[in-house]
Each structure stands twice: as C-alpha cells, then as structure tokens.
C-alpha cells in the first residue's frame, strides 16, 4: 500500500482536489496527453521507481502559461520551456534544497495572488478559466427604451453591445440590434448589466457559481465516469473510502483527465492534509498508517511554497469578500444609473406655421378646430429660447436564480425641448426633439416607474417576460445605429414613427431563439405608459377598460442575423386604439404619426383598429463603417361617432436611411448620419385635424457623434435640420442643436 500511495495520490487525487477548491481545471496539454495517458500510466506504475513516478509529467501536468505582453515572443517561448523544466526539477530537488518559506522562491510573490484574480499574465501561474455569467449583462443595459426607440441589446453596454458583436437582453444591452443591455437593466456600453433578455442563457454546469453544489462522495460508485476497469480505480477508491477527501462535480462526474498546475495541486493536497488532521484529532489515527504520513509530510515540504501562496490567497479573498459584503447594495440586486444633461436650441429661419388651437396657441396638446372652409386652424410660431435640462434613469436589476431578471426602473427629469414650441398639435416630442431631452413623467421633477417586468427562461431557447409595465422597445425594432444611448438621437430617428402606440404596457412577451440566426418575438401589451397622465391614460390598470378593453397591441417580430455584422427585422403590429378627447392621435396614436384624426368635419371618432408593417436592418460593412434603414407602412381605421358620416382609412408611410461610423476618432465612439421622412400620407388626408399641413412632405437630416471621455462619461453633440416643417412646403427650415453629457454608473 505505502509503495504506491504516493503515486496514486498524485495521479488521481489532484484533479478532484482542484475540483473541490476551484471547480474549473485549466485544459493545458490535456488534449495532447489524454489519448496516451492510460497506457503510459500503466507502464509507469509497473516499471518506474517511486522517485521517477513523482517526476513523471503524467503525475503532474505542466502548467499553462500565458505570454507576458512585455516579453518578446522568442523570450516568452524560452521562459515557457524553462518553466516546464523547472517544474519537473523541483519534484526531484534534494532535501537540502527544499524551501521552508515562500519567500525563498523567486517566482512566487504576493503579486501572484492579485495577478491571478486580475487576469494579468504570469509565467508561474496558469490562470483558471472562468465563464461569463450570461445573466449578468448587455443589451441589456441599457434597459431603457424610448418612444419609438429600439432598446434590445443588450448594448449590456458594454453594455450590456458591442455593435451587435455581442448579442441580447443588449434585456438588452442590445446591439444585436444594439444591445442588449440592460435585459434592459440600464446596460450602457460602459455598464454591461444583465442583460437583456436576449443575453440570458443557460448556465453551464461547470460555472463557478455552482461551487456550492459540490458534495463529498462516500463511494467511488457515485462518480459516473469512473469505472472499475480504469487504471486509477483502486487509488481513487482508497482516497474516497479511507480518507474521504474526494469530491465530484454537481453532475456526478469526476473528470480525472484534466491537467493542473502546482498551485492547484497544492490546494488539493492542503484539503487532504486537513482531512487527515481531522482523523487524527478525532481519535481515528489507527486508520492513518505511518508510511502514509511520511509521504504526506514529504509532499507538504515539497509544496510548501504553493501551500503558503494558497493560504495567502484565501486570506486576501476573505478580506475582499468581507469588504464587499459590508458595502454591497444587495445580494440579489444591482443598481445602475444614467444621468443626462441637455443644452438645446432651435433656430427657425423665419416664423413657423403650425396647426393649433387659436384659443390655446401655446399648447402643443390642444387640438385645432376647423374653420368655415373645413380647414384646421393655424398659428405662427417664432423662435424659442435655449434650454438646459436633465433626465435620469435608476435601474434595479434583481436575479433570484442567476437566470432570471426582475427589472424596476425609475425615471425623472425636467426637459422640454425648444422644438416643441414649433410643432403642430399632437406632435409634442417628435421632430427636432432629442429623445433624452424630455421630462419622462407627467410633471417635471417627479419620480415615476418607467418599467417593471420579470423575465425567466423556459428551456434552452425560450424566455418569457411578464409585468404591469413592459418596455416595448426592449423587444422590438432594435438597431445598432439608432439605439438612443449611442446612436441617432432624435425621436424620429430612434425608431419607426408608425410602429406602436404602447411604449410601455401590461402584458407578456415571448422570445424564441428558433435557430442560431433566427429569433422570433411576440407580445401582447395593454397601454400603461409612465409619461402619460394617469387620470386619462394608463387604461390597462383602469377597471373601466382593463387589460383587454384598453388601447393595446399584438406584435410579432422575426429577426434574421446570419452574422454579427448584419441584422434584418420584419415586424407586424395590430393595434386597437381608444380616442382621447374624441380624437385618435398624439403619443398613443401610431400608426398615425402623432397629430390628430377626426371624422373629417371636426366630429369625434370611435375606437379604431390599426396595422403597421416595418422592415428594419443594420449592416456593419467594415469595422468602421455601416449602413442602416427602415421602411414603415401604417393603416388606421376611422370610425365616426356620427353614423351619417362615412368612415375610411388613413394610409401613411415613412422612410429612414443612414450611415454609421463606429470608433470614429476613438475606440467606443460612434458617428451617425440619418435621413428621415417621418410621415408621408398616401391617402385619408381629409381626416387629419393636425399634421396634414398644406400637402407638403416634411423631411429631416440628422447628425450625431457619441464620444466617450471615460468609461463613465460621454459627450454627444447632435444637429438636426427640418425641412417643410409640419408638412407645410412654405415653412422655412428649422435647425436644432443639442449638446448632451451622459454619466453612467
């Protein structure tokens, strides 16, 4: 027994010891020795003396080394060779040369402990590979979706994503179409958070989070991949049943073919020494033979430096853990925040004609009336003043299992873009308004709940989101170049102007990853939007309308992503819209692009059905250049309250094309040029109470540049030019400038 115990411990115990303490084993040289290991070990067992067995590379697998970036490839190769030789030589070191203190080893320093954790390359230490927790994001989060704004990808954001090089949840931060981030838990490019729903994946059984699930085995038969015919079976059986210092992985396997480093072996040896100490202390020393203890003593002396380093590492980890626990916000919840400062000006080159009420000309909400010629009333608007405002998100992302995500997002602000002084009634926060220059709640400086939803997986390919306030743009109409955190900045450029009237809603969404390039998303949402007056809107939580009789939408999206460079989305939405103040329109009127619709004579209308179709793509042609575009078509039914008046349809389309310039001037920067026709009416113009103008077609040109100063601070200058404003072809051009500072933490 004593003659072979030492060899048996080295060959069979070390992978298990490492699995006990680290769960993951480096795979260096495993592929090269796996096929020959069994036969070679048998031969060594029969023919080699004990000292040669100890020095055998089968007993101790060489450590995996990484190239120090400060060393040239030629030098690095020599160092790697010398390190392997030194590893073997150390095992044959005479007793007179043994070290009694870790300080005697010039390749073991306190920095080794920190370096292994920080990921810096070290010649003597093979870093332990870990897996990224997919539930901690992307997109995601960027969990924040605007009005008519894509918000899936998770850009996690990293957030967070990535220019769709990292696919949602960019919850999302997303830049699969963006990012995925924040499963939209406020995953910025700099703050990759949970992701986005798109980033929530199945966690591998070897993930380091599963370490707590490893259990001591009491019989070698509990290890499913260890057979009685295995050459190391008896040695493993002895360690399990005699000393009880072998554990398996959570899936019941042992995985004995994995290679390891000397540090990892020391960790396993330390665990076995502790077990033997327990046996001796417990009065069971008769089970521990003298010759076995001598072997363990020699091993302890041989690996004194590694054991000392291991203890130091544990001390450092314990100290860091204690500090984190004492200062953490929550064991299950992560808080992300983004704050924006906006300096905005609008410069019309003359007075702007707008369709508004003459009794309330300063209101962008009061609908106009029809004059004696059945024409909506008009007013002239002059240049507004410059504004300086703020907008903020606080996002709480909670995970109970590591695979789910409960998102609670708070919003507050005081923005009111100068361009809102120039628009026709119903077009508040549309053309010329940066998405992030808004209030976000019915009253400035109040805090509101922007999103509240819970996402969880069903199997490997399906995720479900439910909640009283789901964010529509977390799931639909994403685009890497129009994601509002980094891309095109205005409401009309962020997303389709016709797609959906329910920005946030009560209901559920299902995301099905059909195959690697194809994903299908479907959702039902009843209107429950944070920036609308709850006394009038938010019909899903009003018992008189409820979940199914309120303004609602059913949406389906098919996304095709054959590579990280290209994404194509086909979207269809069927909506049921309730009139407010007797008219369809405003922020809850899509596919009517804002504005108001009546019965054609100033009369009220009933609930209306609507259909919208959208094609959306983004294509990164090179690392620094890409194209994107959208085409939208919408049809709105008009049902007059007065039965004597005939109804009809309003048919409208919109176009957007643009170019993106990733890493323009700096890594992480993004320049975007966008051309938009937000509403081109095909038919039904007679039903437009505001928005029709004199028959002209408004179009816009926008340029923006996201420039990250640090990982947490960015500046975003943007400039817009609006032609034929309010669909009056005689209106002068309006120029809008915005300078945004973005803080993410």
C-alpha positions in Angstrom: 0.0 0.0 0.0 2.6 2.5 1.1 4.7 1.9 -2.0 2.0 3.1 -4.4 0.1 5.5 -2.3 2.2 8.5 -3.2 1.8 7.8 -6.9 -1.9 7.2 -6.5 -2.4 10.4 -4.7 -0.6 12.4 -7.4 -2.3 10.7 -10.3 -5.8 10.5 -9.1 -6.4 12.9 -6.2 -5.2 16.1 -7.7 -8.0 16.6 -10.3 -10.5 16.1 -7.5 -8.7 18.3 -5.1 -8.7 21.1 -7.6 -12.4 20.5 -8.4 -13.1 20.8 -4.6 -11.4 24.2 -4.4 -11.7 25.8 -7.8 -14.3 23.9 -9.8 -12.6 24.6 -13.1 -9.4 23.0 -14.2 -7.1 24.5 -16.9 -7.1 22.4 -20.0 -3.5 22.9 -20.9 -1.8 19.9 -22.5 -4.9 17.8 -21.8 -5.6 17.2 -25.5 -2.0 16.1 -26.1 -1.8 13.5 -23.2 -5.4 12.3 -23.0 -5.2 9.6 -25.6 -1.9 8.1 -24.4 -2.4 8.8 -20.6 -3.9 5.4 -19.7 -1.4 3.1 -21.3 1.6 5.3 -20.3 0.4 5.4 -16.7 0.1 1.7 -16.6 3.6 1.2 -17.8 5.0 3.7 -15.4 3.2 2.0 -12.5 4.8 -1.3 -13.3 8.3 -0.2 -14.3 9.4 3.1 -12.7 10.6 3.6 -9.2 8.8 6.0 -7.0 11.1 8.9 -7.5 10.7 8.7 -11.3 6.9 8.4 -10.9 6.8 11.6 -9.0 8.7 13.4 -11.7 6.5 12.0 -14.5 4.5 14.5 -16.5 1.6 12.2 -16.2 1.6 12.7 -12.4 1.8 16.4 -12.6 0.6 18.1 -15.8 2.7 21.1 -16.8 1.1 24.5 -16.1 -0.5 26.5 -18.8 1.4 29.8 -19.2 0.4 33.0 -20.9 2.8 35.2 -22.8 3.7 38.3 -20.9 3.0 41.2 -23.2 6.2 42.9 -22.0 8.2 39.9 -23.3 9.0 39.3 -26.9 7.6 36.0 -28.5 11.1 34.5 -28.6 11.8 35.2 -24.9 8.4 34.1 -23.9 8.8 30.7 -25.6 12.1 30.2 -23.8 10.6 31.2 -20.5 7.7 28.7 -21.0 10.2 25.9 -21.7 12.3 26.7 -18.7 9.2 26.9 -16.5 8.2 23.3 -17.5 11.7 22.1 -16.9 11.8 23.8 -13.5 8.5 22.2 -12.6 9.9 18.8 -13.1 13.2 19.6 -11.5 11.5 20.9 -8.4 10.0 17.5 -7.8 13.5 16.0 -7.7 15.1 18.6 -5.6 17.2 17.2 -2.8 16.1 17.8 0.8 18.9 20.2 1.3 17.5 22.4 -1.4 13.9 22.3 -0.2 12.3 25.7 0.7 10.9 26.4 4.1 9.4 29.7 3.3 7.6 31.1 0.3 10.0 34.0 0.2 12.7 31.6 -1.0 11.0 31.2 -4.3 11.7 34.0 -6.8 8.7 33.1 -8.9 6.2 33.3 -6.0 5.4 36.8 -4.8 2.4 38.4 -3.1 1.6 39.8 -6.5 0.8 36.3 -7.8 -2.3 36.3 -5.7 -3.6 39.6 -7.1 -2.4 38.9 -10.6 -4.3 35.7 -10.9 -7.5 37.4 -10.0 -7.0 40.5 -12.1 -6.3 38.4 -15.2 -2.7 39.7 -15.8 -0.4 37.1 -17.3 2.1 35.4 -15.1 4.6 32.8 -16.1 4.4 30.7 -13.0 0.6 30.7 -12.6 -1.8 29.3 -15.1 -4.9 31.4 -14.8 -8.1 29.5 -14.1 -10.6 30.0 -16.9 -14.0 31.1 -15.8 -17.2 31.5 -17.7 -19.1 34.7 -18.0 -22.4 34.6 -16.2 -24.9 35.3 -19.1 -27.4 36.5 -16.6 -25.2 39.5 -15.7 -25.2 41.9 -18.5 -25.6 43.6 -22.1 -28.2 44.8 -24.2 -29.2 44.7 -21.7 -28.5 47.7 -20.4 -29.4 49.5 -21.2 -32.7 48.8 -20.2 -34.1 51.9 -21.3 -36.3 52.3 -24.3 -37.6 55.5 -25.8 -40.7 56.5 -27.5 -40.4 54.9 -30.9 -37.0 53.7 -29.9 -35.3 50.3 -30.2 -34.0 49.0 -27.0 -32.9 45.5 -27.2 -29.4 44.9 -26.8 -28.5 44.4 -24.6 -25.6 47.3 -25.9 -25.3 45.2 -21.9 -23.3 48.2 -22.9 -20.9 47.3 -22.7 -23.5 47.0 -22.0 -24.8 45.2 -21.7 -23.2 45.9 -27.2 -21.0 46.0 -29.0 -22.4 47.0 -32.2 -24.2 43.7 -32.3 -20.9 41.9 -31.8 -22.3 40.8 -28.6 -25.9 39.6 -28.9 -29.2 40.4 -26.3 -31.3 41.2 -23.2 -28.0 44.4 -25.1 -32.7 42.8 -21.6 -30.5 44.3 -23.5 -27.9 45.7 -23.7 -28.8 45.1 -27.0 -26.9 45.7 -30.0 -27.9 42.6 -31.7 -29.9 45.1 -32.9 -27.9 47.1 -30.5 -27.7 45.5 -27.0 -28.6 44.2 -25.3 -28.2 45.6 -22.5 -29.7 46.1 -20.0 -32.1 42.7 -20.5 -32.5 46.4 -20.3 -31.4 46.9 -16.8 -29.7 50.1 -17.8 -26.9 48.4 -19.6 -24.9 51.1 -21.2 -21.9 50.5 -23.4 -19.7 51.2 -20.4 -22.0 49.4 -17.9 -22.9 46.0 -19.2 -25.5 44.8 -17.0 -28.0 42.0 -17.2 -28.7 42.0 -20.0 -31.1 42.0 -21.7 -33.4 39.4 -22.1 -31.5 38.4 -25.2 -28.4 37.7 -23.1 -30.0 35.4 -20.6 -28.6 32.0 -21.5 -28.5 28.6 -19.8 -25.7 28.5 -17.2 -23.1 25.7 -17.8 -22.9 23.1 -15.2 -19.2 24.0 -14.6 -19.9 27.6 -13.9 -18.1 28.8 -10.9 -21.3 29.8 -9.2 -22.1 26.0 -8.9 -19.2 25.5 -6.5 -21.5 25.4 -3.5 -23.3 22.4 -5.1 -20.2 20.2 -5.0 -20.7 17.4 -2.4 -18.4 14.9 -0.8 -18.8 11.4 -2.2 -18.7 8.4 0.1 -18.3 5.8 -2.6 -16.4 5.8 -5.8 -19.5 4.3 -7.5 -21.1 7.8 -7.1 -18.8 9.1 -9.8 -20.5 8.2 -13.1 -17.4 8.5 -15.2 -15.1 6.3 -13.0 -15.2 2.6 -14.0 -13.7 -0.4 -12.2 -11.6 -1.0 -15.3 -9.9 2.4 -15.0 -6.2 2.1 -14.2 -6.6 4.5 -11.2 -9.8 3.0 -9.8 -8.2 1.4 -6.8 -6.3 4.5 -5.8 -9.4 6.6 -6.2 -11.4 4.1 -4.2 -8.9 4.2 -1.4 -8.9 8.0 -1.2 -12.7 8.1 -1.2 -13.5 5.4 1.3 -10.4 5.6 3.5 -9.8 9.3 3.8 -12.9 10.9 2.4 -11.1 13.8 0.6 -12.5 13.4 -2.9 -15.5 15.3 -4.3 -17.2 15.3 -7.6 -18.8 17.8 -9.9 -22.5 18.7 -9.4 -23.4 16.4 -12.3 -21.9 13.4 -10.6 -18.7 13.2 -12.7 -15.0 13.1 -11.6 -13.3 14.3 -14.8 -9.9 12.7 -14.0 -8.2 13.6 -17.3 -8.0 17.3 -16.6 -4.5 18.8 -16.3 -3.4 21.1 -13.4 -0.8 23.4 -12.1 1.4 23.1 -9.0 -0.8 25.7 -7.3 -3.8 23.7 -8.0 -2.2 20.5 -6.7 -1.2 22.3 -3.5 -4.8 23.3 -3.0 -5.9 19.7 -3.2 -3.0 18.5 -1.0 -4.0 21.0 1.6 -7.6 19.7 1.6 -6.4 16.2 2.1 -4.0 17.2 4.9 -6.8 18.9 6.6 -8.9 15.7 6.4 -6.1 13.6 7.8 -5.7 16.1 10.7 -9.4 15.7 11.4 -9.0 11.9 11.5 -6.0 12.2 13.9 -7.8 14.7 16.1 -10.9 12.6 16.2 -9.0 9.6 17.6 -9.1 7.7 14.4 -5.3 7.8 13.8 -5.2 4.0 13.6 -6.7 4.4 10.1 -3.7 6.5 9.1 -0.5 4.5 8.5 2.9 5.8 9.4 4.3 5.3 5.9 1.4 7.3 4.5 2.0 10.1 6.9 5.7 10.2 5.8 4.6 10.5 2.2 2.2 13.3 3.1 5.0 15.1 5.1 7.3 14.9 2.1 4.5 16.3 -0.2 3.8 19.0 2.3 7.5 20.0 2.3 7.7 19.9 -1.5 4.7 22.1 -1.9 5.4 24.4 1.0 5.6 27.5 -1.2 2.4 26.7 -3.1 0.5 26.0 0.2 1.7 29.3 1.6 0.6 31.1 -1.5 -2.8 29.4 -1.3 -3.3 30.4 2.3 -2.3 34.0 1.4 -4.8 33.9 -1.5 -7.5 32.7 0.7 -6.8 35.4 3.3 -6.9 38.1 0.5 -10.2 36.7 -0.8 -11.7 36.5 2.6 -10.8 40.2 3.3 -12.2 41.3 -0.1 -15.4 39.2 0.5 -15.9 40.8 3.9 -15.4 44.3 2.4 -17.9 43.6 -0.4 -20.5 42.1 1.9 -20.3 45.1 4.2 -20.7 47.6 1.4 -22.9 45.8 -1.1 -26.3 47.2 -2.0 -27.9 43.8 -2.1 -27.1 40.2 -2.5 -29.6 39.8 -5.4 -30.0 43.3 -6.8 -27.7 45.5 -8.9 -28.3 49.2 -9.2 -27.3 51.1 -12.4 -27.9 54.7 -13.1 -27.6 57.1 -16.1 -28.0 60.8 -15.9 -28.1 63.2 -18.9 -27.6 67.0 -19.1 -29.0 68.6 -22.2 -28.3 72.0 -23.7 -30.7 72.5 -26.6 -31.6 75.3 -29.0 -33.9 75.6 -32.0 -33.2 78.1 -34.8 -36.0 78.6 -37.4 -35.1 80.8 -40.2 -38.5 82.5 -40.0 -41.9 82.1 -38.4 -43.2 78.5 -38.5 -46.8 77.8 -39.4 -48.4 75.1 -37.1 -51.9 73.6 -36.9 -53.0 74.5 -33.4 -56.0 75.8 -31.4 -56.3 79.6 -31.8 -57.7 79.8 -28.2 -54.6 78.0 -26.9 -51.9 78.7 -29.4 -49.1 78.0 -26.9 -50.3 74.4 -26.2 -48.9 71.6 -28.3 -51.7 69.4 -27.0 -54.9 71.4 -27.6 -56.4 70.2 -30.9 -57.2 72.8 -33.6 -60.7 73.4 -34.8 -62.0 73.5 -38.3 -62.9 76.9 -39.9 -65.7 77.8 -42.3 -63.7 76.1 -45.1 -63.3 72.9 -43.0 -59.6 73.7 -42.7 -57.8 73.2 -39.4 -56.9 76.4 -37.7 -53.3 77.6 -38.0 -51.0 79.8 -35.9 -47.5 81.2 -36.5 -44.7 80.3 -34.1 -41.4 82.3 -33.7 -38.0 81.3 -32.3 -38.0 79.7 -28.8 -35.3 80.2 -26.1 -32.4 77.9 -25.4 -33.0 75.3 -22.6 -30.7 73.4 -20.2 -32.3 70.3 -18.6 -31.7 66.9 -17.1 -33.1 63.4 -17.5 -32.2 60.3 -15.4 -32.8 56.6 -15.0 -32.2 54.5 -11.9 -32.5 50.8 -12.7 -32.7 48.0 -10.2 -32.0 44.6 -11.7 -32.7 41.6 -9.4 -31.9 38.0 -10.1 -33.0 35.2 -7.8 -31.6 32.2 -9.7 -28.9 33.8 -11.9 -31.0 33.1 -15.0 -34.0 35.4 -14.3 -34.3 39.2 -14.1 -36.7 41.4 -12.3 -36.3 45.0 -13.6 -37.6 48.0 -11.8 -36.7 51.3 -13.5 -37.2 54.7 -12.0 -37.3 57.9 -14.2 -37.3 61.6 -13.6 -36.4 64.8 -15.4 -37.4 68.3 -16.4 -36.7 68.6 -20.1 -38.9 70.3 -22.7 -37.1 70.7 -26.0 -37.4 74.2 -27.7 -38.6 72.4 -30.9 -41.9 71.6 -29.1 -42.7 75.3 -29.4 -42.9 74.9 -33.2 -44.8 71.7 -33.8 -48.4 71.2 -34.8 -50.8 70.0 -32.1 -50.2 66.4 -31.1 -46.6 66.4 -32.3 -45.1 67.1 -28.9 -41.7 65.3 -28.5 -41.5 64.3 -32.1 -39.4 66.2 -34.8 -36.4 68.1 -33.7 -36.5 66.7 -30.2 -33.6 64.7 -28.7 -35.1 61.6 -27.1 -33.2 62.3 -23.9 -34.3 65.9 -23.6 -37.7 65.2 -22.0 -39.4 65.0 -18.6 -40.4 61.4 -18.7 -43.2 61.8 -16.2 -46.4 63.8 -16.3 -45.0 66.5 -14.0 -41.3 67.7 -14.1 -39.0 66.7 -11.3 -41.3 63.9 -10.1 -40.2 60.3 -9.9 -42.0 57.7 -11.9 -41.9 53.9 -12.6 -40.8 53.6 -16.2 -40.5 49.8 -16.2 -41.5 46.8 -14.0 -41.1 43.4 -15.5 -39.9 39.9 -14.7 -38.0 37.7 -17.3 -37.3 34.0 -16.9 -36.2 31.1 -19.2 -38.3 28.1 -20.3 -35.8 25.5 -21.5 -32.8 26.5 -23.5 -34.4 28.6 -26.3 -37.4 30.4 -24.8 -37.6 33.4 -22.5 -40.8 34.9 -21.1 -41.3 38.4 -19.8 -44.3 39.4 -17.8 -45.2 42.6 -16.0 -47.5 45.5 -15.4 -45.1 47.8 -17.3 -43.2 46.0 -20.0 -40.9 48.1 -22.2 -42.0 47.6 -25.8 -38.7 48.7 -27.3 -36.7 46.2 -25.3 -38.2 43.6 -27.6 -38.9 45.2 -30.9 -37.4 47.5 -33.6 -33.8 47.4 -32.3 -31.0 48.8 -34.5 -27.3 49.2 -33.6 -27.0 52.6 -35.2 -30.2 54.1 -33.8 -30.0 52.9 -30.2 -30.6 56.1 -28.2 -27.7 55.7 -25.8 -25.1 55.9 -28.5 -26.7 56.2 -31.9 -29.2 58.6 -33.6 -30.6 60.9 -31.0 -34.0 62.3 -32.1 -37.4 60.7 -31.6 -38.0 60.4 -35.3 -34.6 58.7 -35.9 -34.6 56.4 -32.9 -37.2 54.0 -34.3 -40.2 53.7 -36.6 -42.5 56.6 -36.3 -45.5 54.4 -37.2 -44.9 51.2 -35.3 -46.6 51.2 -31.9 -48.8 53.3 -29.6 -47.9 51.4 -26.5 -44.5 52.3 -25.4 -44.8 50.6 -22.0 -47.7 48.2 -21.4 -49.1 45.5 -19.2 -48.9 42.0 -20.6 -46.3 39.4 -21.7 -43.6 38.8 -24.3 -42.1 35.6 -25.5 -38.7 35.3 -27.2 -37.9 32.1 -29.1 -34.4 31.5 -30.4 -35.6 29.2 -33.2 -32.0 28.6 -34.5 -28.7 30.4 -34.3 -29.5 33.0 -37.0 -33.3 33.2 -36.4 -35.3 34.6 -33.5 -39.0 35.1 -33.1 -40.6 37.5 -30.6 -44.3 38.0 -29.9 -46.0 40.2 -27.3 -49.4 41.5 -26.1 -49.3 44.8 -24.3 -52.1 47.0 -23.0 -51.3 50.7 -22.6 -49.7 51.7 -19.3 -47.1 54.4 -20.1 -45.2 56.3 -17.5 -45.2 59.8 -19.1 -49.0 60.0 -19.7 -51.5 61.5 -17.3 -52.8 58.5 -15.2 -56.2 60.3 -14.8 -56.8 59.9 -18.5 -54.5 57.2 -19.8 -52.9 54.0 -18.4 -56.1 52.2 -19.3 -54.8 48.7 -18.5 -55.0 49.5 -14.8 -58.3 51.2 -15.0 -61.2 48.8 -14.2 -63.5 50.6 -16.7 -61.1 49.4 -19.5 -58.9 46.8 -18.0 -56.3 44.6 -19.6 -58.2 43.7 -22.8 -60.5 46.6 -23.5 -57.9 49.3 -23.3 -55.6 50.6 -26.1 -53.5 47.5 -26.8 -51.2 45.9 -29.4 -50.2 42.5 -30.5 -46.8 42.5 -32.1 -44.6 39.8 -33.8 -41.0 40.2 -35.0 -38.9 37.8 -37.0 -35.2 38.7 -36.7 -32.5 37.2 -39.0 -28.9 37.6 -38.0 -26.6 35.4 -40.1 -23.5 37.1 -38.6 -22.6 39.7 -36.0 -22.4 42.2 -38.9 -25.9 42.0 -40.3 -29.4 42.1 -38.8 -32.8 42.1 -40.6 -36.1 42.5 -38.7 -39.6 42.0 -40.1 -42.3 43.4 -37.7 -46.1 43.4 -37.8 -48.3 45.1 -35.2 -52.1 45.0 -34.8 -53.4 47.7 -32.5 -56.8 48.7 -31.0 -56.7 52.4 -30.2 -59.0 54.4 -27.9 -59.8 58.1 -28.8 -58.9 60.7 -26.2 -60.9 63.9 -26.2 -62.8 62.3 -29.1 -59.8 62.1 -31.4 -57.2 59.4 -32.3 -53.6 60.6 -32.2 -50.9 62.1 -30.1 -48.5 59.9 -28.2 -51.0 56.9 -28.3 -52.0 57.2 -32.0 -49.5 55.2 -34.0 -49.6 54.2 -36.8 -50.9 57.8 -37.1 -47.6 59.5 -36.7 -48.7 61.8 -33.8 -51.1 64.6 -34.9 -54.9 64.1 -34.5 -57.5 62.5 -36.7 -61.3 63.3 -36.6 -64.2 62.3 -38.8 -63.2 64.8 -41.4 -65.6 67.5 -40.2 -64.3 68.2 -36.6 -66.5 65.4 -35.2 -65.5 62.7 -32.7 -64.5 59.1 -33.6 -64.8 55.7 -32.0 -62.2 53.1 -31.1 -60.1 52.3 -34.1 -58.1 49.4 -35.4 -54.7 49.8 -37.0 -52.0 47.8 -38.7 -48.3 48.6 -39.1 -45.5 46.8 -41.0 -41.8 47.6 -40.6 -38.6 46.4 -42.2 -35.5 47.3 -40.3 -31.9 46.5 -41.0 -28.4 47.4 -39.8 -25.2 46.2 -41.7 -21.7 46.7 -40.5 -19.8 46.6 -43.8 -16.3 47.2 -42.2 -15.1 47.7 -38.7 -15.6 51.5 -39.1 -18.5 51.8 -41.5 -22.1 50.6 -41.6 -25.5 51.2 -43.2 -29.0 51.1 -41.7 -32.5 51.7 -42.8 -36.2 51.4 -42.0 -39.4 51.3 -44.1 -42.7 51.6 -42.3 -46.3 51.3 -43.6 -49.4 52.0 -41.5 -53.1 52.0 -41.9 -55.6 53.5 -39.4 -59.3 52.9 -39.5 -61.5 56.0 -38.9 -65.0 55.2 -37.4 -67.1 58.4 -36.9 -69.4 58.7 -33.9 -71.9 60.3 -36.2 -73.4 57.5 -38.2 -74.3 59.8 -41.0 -70.7 60.4 -41.8 -68.7 57.8 -43.7 -65.5 56.4 -42.3 -62.4 55.5 -44.1 -58.7 54.8 -43.7 -55.6 56.9 -43.2 -52.6 55.3 -45.0 -49.1 56.6 -44.4 -45.5 55.5 -44.9 -42.1 56.6 -43.6 -38.5 56.1 -44.7 -35.2 56.2 -43.0 -31.7 55.5 -44.3 -28.4 56.3 -42.7 -24.7 55.6 -42.2 -22.8 54.7 -39.0 -19.1 55.3 -38.2 -18.0 53.1 -35.3 -14.8 54.0 -33.4 -14.7 57.4 -35.2 -11.8 59.2 -33.6 -11.7 57.0 -30.6 -12.5 53.4 -29.7 -16.1 53.2 -28.5 -17.2 56.4 -30.3 -20.0 56.4 -32.9 -20.9 58.9 -35.5 -24.3 58.6 -37.2 -25.9 60.4 -40.2 -29.6 59.9 -40.7 -32.2 60.9 -43.3 -35.8 60.6 -42.3 -39.2 61.2 -43.9 -41.3 60.7 -40.8 -44.8 60.8 -42.3 -45.7 60.6 -46.0 -49.5 60.4 -46.3 -50.8 58.1 -49.1 -54.5 58.6 -48.5 -57.0 59.8 -45.9 -55.5 63.2 -45.5 -59.1 64.6 -45.2 -59.3 63.0 -41.7 -56.2 64.8 -40.4 -57.1 67.5 -37.9 -53.4 68.3 -37.5 -50.4 67.0 -39.3 -51.6 67.3 -42.9 -50.3 70.8 -43.4 -50.8 72.1 -47.0 -49.9 68.9 -48.6 -46.1 69.2 -48.3 -43.8 66.4 -47.1 -41.6 67.0 -44.1 -38.1 65.5 -44.1 -35.2 65.7 -41.8 -31.4 65.3 -41.8 -29.6 64.5 -38.5 -26.0 64.1 -37.5 -24.8 63.0 -34.0 -21.5 61.9 -32.5 -21.1 59.9 -29.4 -17.7 60.5 -27.9 -16.7 58.6 -24.6 -14.4 60.7 -22.5 -14.1 57.9 -19.9 -15.9 54.6 -19.2 -18.5 56.6 -17.3 -18.7 60.0 -19.1 -19.5 60.8 -22.7 -20.5 63.9 -24.6 -22.9 63.7 -27.6 -23.3 66.7 -29.9 -26.2 66.5 -32.3 -27.5 68.7 -35.1 -30.9 68.5 -36.9 -32.3 70.2 -40.0 -36.1 70.0 -40.5 -37.4 70.9 -44.0 -41.1 71.6 -44.8 -41.9 71.5 -41.1 -45.4 70.4 -40.1 -45.9 69.3 -43.8 -46.1 73.0 -45.0 -43.9 73.3 -48.0 -43.7 77.0 -47.4 -42.3 76.8 -43.9 -38.7 77.9 -43.5 -36.1 75.4 -42.4 -35.7 74.7 -38.7 -32.2 74.0 -37.2 -31.9 72.3 -33.9 -28.7 71.8 -31.9 -28.2 69.7 -28.8 -25.2 69.0 -26.6 -25.6 66.1 -24.3 -23.4 65.0 -21.4 -24.0 61.4 -20.4 -23.0 60.0 -17.0 -23.2 56.2 -16.4 -22.5 54.5 -13.1 
